[in-house]
């Protein structure tokens, strides 16, 4: 997927290998938890200003493409 890209980073040295938005320590799972709870992307970005909107959009687009390709 986007592993170790300009969007997502996975390193044992950052958050024990948890996938995070590149250049941050913000886990991708946190975005998914926000969305699952009914929060908006803007709510997430307000809470985690180190994450760029473009990274969130790129991540969601890639996840959508992957999901559709296996469906």
Backbone as CSV, one residue per row, in Angstrom:
resi,resn,N_x,N_y,N_z,CA_x,CA_y,CA_z,C_x,C_y,C_z
1,UNK,0.848,-1.175,0.000,0.000,0.000,0.000,0.891,1.234,0.000
2,UNK,0.766,2.087,0.966,1.542,3.312,1.033,2.705,3.193,2.008
3,UNK,3.031,1.982,2.409,4.074,1.756,3.401,5.354,2.495,3.033
4,UNK,5.881,3.253,4.003,7.104,4.025,3.820,7.067,4.867,2.548
5,UNK,6.012,5.608,2.412,5.846,6.524,1.284,5.863,7.946,1.831
6,UNK,5.504,8.885,0.995,5.410,10.261,1.479,4.151,10.457,2.323
7,UNK,3.301,9.431,2.381,2.058,9.521,3.144,2.113,8.733,4.443
8,UNK,2.579,7.490,4.372,2.603,6.591,5.522,4.023,6.122,5.777
9,UNK,4.371,6.014,7.046,5.692,5.525,7.431,5.535,4.421,8.464
10,UNK,6.343,3.380,8.317,6.365,2.289,9.287,7.820,2.048,9.653
11,UNK,8.134,2.268,10.914,9.500,2.086,11.397,9.445,1.576,12.832
12,UNK,10.270,0.599,13.123,10.300,0.075,14.492,10.762,1.150,15.476
13,UNK,11.405,2.192,14.975,11.893,3.272,15.829,10.839,4.335,16.123
14,UNK,9.729,4.309,15.400,8.649,5.279,15.610,7.388,4.527,15.988
15,UNK,6.940,4.759,17.198,5.707,4.137,17.706,5.737,2.612,17.587
16,UNK,6.920,2.029,17.700,7.053,0.571,17.688,6.613,-0.092,16.402
17,UNK,6.677,0.630,15.296,6.298,0.052,14.007,4.853,0.267,13.616
18,UNK,4.118,0.998,14.424,2.732,1.333,14.087,2.736,2.242,12.861
19,UNK,1.883,1.972,11.874,1.812,2.877,10.714,1.371,4.277,11.150
20,UNK,2.182,5.266,10.783,1.888,6.656,11.125,1.906,7.495,9.857
21,UNK,1.310,8.673,9.941,1.421,9.611,8.830,2.871,10.072,8.771
22,UNK,3.456,10.013,7.599,4.874,10.328,7.422,5.212,11.694,8.008
23,UNK,6.338,11.738,8.709,6.795,12.981,9.303,6.129,13.325,10.620
24,UNK,5.279,12.412,11.120,4.576,12.644,12.388,4.688,11.387,13.245
25,UNK,4.107,11.464,14.421,3.957,10.294,15.283,2.458,9.981,15.446
26,UNK,1.667,10.403,14.487,0.215,10.217,14.542,-0.159,8.932,13.816
27,UNK,-0.651,7.927,14.564,-1.037,6.667,13.924,-2.192,6.835,12.939
28,UNK,-2.111,6.118,11.845,-3.189,6.091,10.857,-4.477,5.601,11.518
29,UNK,-4.347,4.671,12.453,-5.512,4.130,13.154,-6.301,5.230,13.850
30,UNK,-5.634,6.279,14.288,-6.322,7.385,14.953,-7.319,8.052,14.002
31,UNK,-6.913,8.243,12.751,-7.847,8.797,11.761,-9.038,7.873,11.602
32,UNK,-8.779,6.591,11.463,-9.876,5.630,11.286,-10.807,5.629,12.497
33,UNK,-10.246,5.747,13.689,-11.069,5.811,14.897,-11.948,7.056,14.902
34,UNK,-11.401,8.184,14.491,-12.184,9.417,14.397,-13.353,9.228,13.434
35,UNK,-13.056,8.709,12.256,-14.109,8.538,11.251,-15.170,7.544,11.714
36,UNK,-14.730,6.478,12.351,-15.658,5.467,12.857,-16.591,6.053,13.914
37,UNK,-16.081,6.999,14.684,-16.877,7.634,15.735,-17.788,8.737,15.191
38,UNK,-17.744,8.957,13.871,-18.607,9.960,13.270,-17.991,11.346,13.203
39,UNK,-16.734,11.447,13.539,-16.039,12.734,13.470,-15.643,13.008,12.017
40,UNK,-15.372,14.258,11.722,-15.004,14.639,10.361,-13.481,14.680,10.204
41,UNK,-13.050,14.772,8.965,-11.624,14.943,8.692,-11.149,16.241,9.335
42,UNK,-11.955,17.285,9.268,-11.586,18.557,9.892,-11.391,18.405,11.402
43,UNK,-12.250,17.617,12.044,-12.086,17.367,13.484,-10.746,16.697,13.753
44,UNK,-10.409,15.707,12.931,-9.129,15.015,13.075,-7.974,15.992,12.890
45,UNK,-8.031,16.786,11.840,-6.951,17.727,11.553,-6.816,18.789,12.644
46,UNK,-7.931,19.188,13.235,-7.873,20.131,14.351,-7.132,19.516,15.539
47,UNK,-7.359,18.235,15.762,-6.723,17.544,16.878,-5.270,17.172,16.614
48,UNK,-4.921,17.048,15.344,-3.577,16.621,14.960,-3.042,17.523,13.853
49,UNK,-2.691,18.758,14.207,-2.289,19.734,13.196,-0.983,19.399,12.467
50,UNK,-0.237,18.412,12.933,0.999,18.034,12.232,0.715,17.188,10.997
51,UNK,-0.520,16.718,10.860,-0.895,15.903,9.696,-1.490,16.829,8.630
52,UNK,-0.970,16.753,7.433,-1.476,17.572,6.327,-2.745,16.955,5.737
53,UNK,-3.682,17.803,5.391,-4.929,17.344,4.762,-4.640,16.462,3.549
54,UNK,-3.642,16.842,2.756,-3.300,16.078,1.554,-2.921,14.636,1.887
55,UNK,-2.244,14.440,3.020,-1.867,13.076,3.420,-3.101,12.256,3.786
56,UNK,-4.046,12.890,4.460,-5.287,12.195,4.829,-6.053,11.799,3.566
57,UNK,-6.198,12.735,2.642,-6.936,12.460,1.413,-6.247,11.379,0.599
58,UNK,-4.931,11.467,0.466,-4.182,10.453,-0.284,-4.357,9.082,0.353
59,UNK,-4.262,9.022,1.673,-4.449,7.751,2.381,-5.835,7.168,2.112
60,UNK,-6.870,7.984,2.264,-8.235,7.486,2.060,-8.479,7.068,0.614
61,UNK,-7.926,7.805,-0.341,-8.073,7.417,-1.748,-7.408,6.072,-2.009
62,UNK,-6.219,5.876,-1.465,-5.499,4.618,-1.670,-6.227,3.438,-1.017
63,UNK,-6.732,3.655,0.179,-7.496,2.603,0.858,-8.735,2.254,0.029
64,UNK,-9.407,3.268,-0.485,-10.589,3.027,-1.321,-10.245,2.232,-2.561
65,UNK,-9.143,2.576,-3.233,-8.722,1.840,-4.422,-8.410,0.394,-4.089
66,UNK,-7.718,0.179,-2.973,-7.361,-1.204,-2.562,-8.611,-2.011,-2.248
67,UNK,-9.544,-1.390,-1.573,-10.781,-2.085,-1.201,-11.556,-2.491,-2.451
68,UNK,-11.694,-1.577,-3.381,-12.435,-1.848,-4.605,-11.748,-2.936,-5.437
69,UNK,-10.423,-2.938,-5.430,-9.694,-3.921,-6.252,-9.853,-5.350,-5.735
70,UNK,-10.132,-5.521,-4.443,-10.323,-6.869,-3.909,-11.786,-7.253,-3.802
71,UNK,-12.666,-6.312,-3.986,-14.105,-6.601,-3.890,-14.621,-7.260,-5.148
